[in-house]
Amino acid sequence: MSVRMRIIPVAGILVFILISALGARFASETAQASTELGGTVYWSDGSSGRLSDGTRFRLHGIDAPETGATTQRGGAKCEAERELGYDAKAAAVELTRGRQVVVTEIVSRDRYGRNVLRLSLDGRDVGEMLVESGMHKVWNSDSREPKPDWCTPVRRTPLPRAASL
């Protein structure tokens, strides 16, 4: 038997194992949401991260300022956005630190292969809680609407000065 005749079955078996393993990984990431999915969260930024089982995700329906460098593709548009991004990530980390989240809905996949999903914490939607904190904004990534502008300065109403005595 030639060497080629011995290699072909071995290569076929290796390809089969590889396809099976990747298919199982894909199937686990696209599984229907249930109370079995969830765990603790590692936040990459204020609106995306990784669950304790390794599932990469982006929260559905919200946007957070970017934390990437202004020179990086997909990064912050200005330094103010980057600073706000770190604050948004800190808010997400603090909200979920040491607590179990539950995947309540897997909506779709984004262009980076992450699951776009909804998480809940003690029965409340994590995205809604983050928007309520003021560090995140409502934004539907499926729409044609542009992302929120984090670089436009926020106009604050000056506080009235105390009358001098």
SVG drawing of the C-alpha trace seen along z (x, -y; Angstrom):
<svg xmlns="http://www.w3.org/2000/svg" viewBox="-38 -91 42 93">
<polyline fill="none" stroke="black" stroke-width="0.4" points="0.0,0.0 1.4,-3.4 1.8,-6.3 -0.8,-8.2 -3.4,-5.4 -2.7,-5.6 -2.9,-9.4 -6.2,-9.9 -8.3,-8.0 -6.5,-9.7 -7.0,-13.2 -10.7,-12.4 -11.1,-11.4 -9.4,-14.6 -11.6,-16.8 -14.7,-15.0 -13.6,-15.6 -12.9,-19.3 -16.2,-19.8 -18.1,-18.1 -16.3,-20.2 -17.0,-23.5 -20.6,-22.5 -21.1,-21.7 -19.7,-25.1 -21.9,-26.9 -24.9,-25.0 -24.2,-25.9 -23.9,-29.6 -27.1,-29.7 -29.2,-27.6 -32.6,-28.9 -32.5,-31.1 -33.4,-29.4 -32.6,-29.6 -29.7,-27.2 -27.9,-30.0 -26.2,-32.7 -23.7,-32.9 -21.3,-35.6 -20.2,-38.3 -16.8,-39.6 -17.4,-43.0 -15.3,-44.0 -16.9,-47.4 -20.2,-48.8 -22.4,-46.8 -20.6,-43.6 -18.6,-40.9 -18.4,-37.2 -20.5,-34.9 -18.8,-32.5 -19.4,-29.6 -17.4,-31.6 -20.4,-32.9 -19.5,-36.2 -22.4,-38.7 -23.6,-42.2 -26.6,-43.6 -29.7,-44.1 -31.3,-47.6 -28.6,-49.7 -25.3,-51.4 -22.4,-52.4 -19.5,-54.7 -16.5,-53.0 -13.4,-52.4 -11.0,-51.7 -8.4,-54.2 -9.5,-57.1 -7.1,-55.8 -8.5,-52.2 -11.2,-51.1 -14.4,-50.9 -12.9,-52.8 -14.0,-56.0 -14.7,-59.0 -13.1,-61.4 -11.3,-61.2 -14.4,-62.3 -16.3,-59.2 -13.4,-57.0 -13.5,-58.3 -17.3,-57.9 -16.8,-54.3 -14.7,-53.4 -17.3,-54.8 -20.0,-52.8 -18.0,-49.6 -17.4,-50.3 -21.2,-50.7 -21.9,-47.4 -19.2,-45.7 -20.5,-47.1 -24.1,-46.1 -23.2,-42.5 -20.2,-41.9 -20.4,-38.5 -24.0,-38.0 -25.6,-35.5 -27.3,-36.8 -29.8,-34.9 -30.0,-35.0 -33.7,-35.8 -33.6,-36.1 -31.1,-35.6 -32.2,-38.1 -29.6,-37.5 -25.9,-37.5 -23.9,-40.6 -21.2,-41.1 -18.5,-40.0 -20.2,-36.7 -21.5,-37.6 -24.9,-36.7 -27.1,-39.8 -29.1,-39.1 -31.0,-40.2 -29.8,-39.5 -31.7,-39.7 -30.6,-40.1 -33.1,-39.4 -35.9,-39.4 -35.0,-42.9 -33.5,-43.6 -29.8,-44.5 -29.9,-46.8 -32.8,-48.8 -31.0,-49.1 -27.8,-50.4 -29.8,-53.0 -31.5,-54.1 -28.0,-54.6 -27.4,-57.3 -24.2,-55.7 -25.9,-54.0 -28.4,-55.0 -31.3,-53.2 -30.2,-52.1 -31.4,-49.4 -28.5,-47.9 -30.9,-46.3 -32.3,-49.7 -30.7,-52.1 -30.4,-54.7 -26.9,-56.0 -25.3,-55.2 -25.7,-57.8 -23.2,-60.6 -21.1,-60.5 -18.8,-63.4 -21.3,-66.2 -20.9,-68.1 -23.8,-67.8 -25.4,-71.2 -25.9,-71.5 -28.1,-74.0 -26.0,-76.0 -27.1,-75.8 -28.5,-79.1 -26.0,-81.0 -26.7,-81.5 -27.8,-85.1 -25.0,-87.0 -25.8,-88.1"/>
</svg>
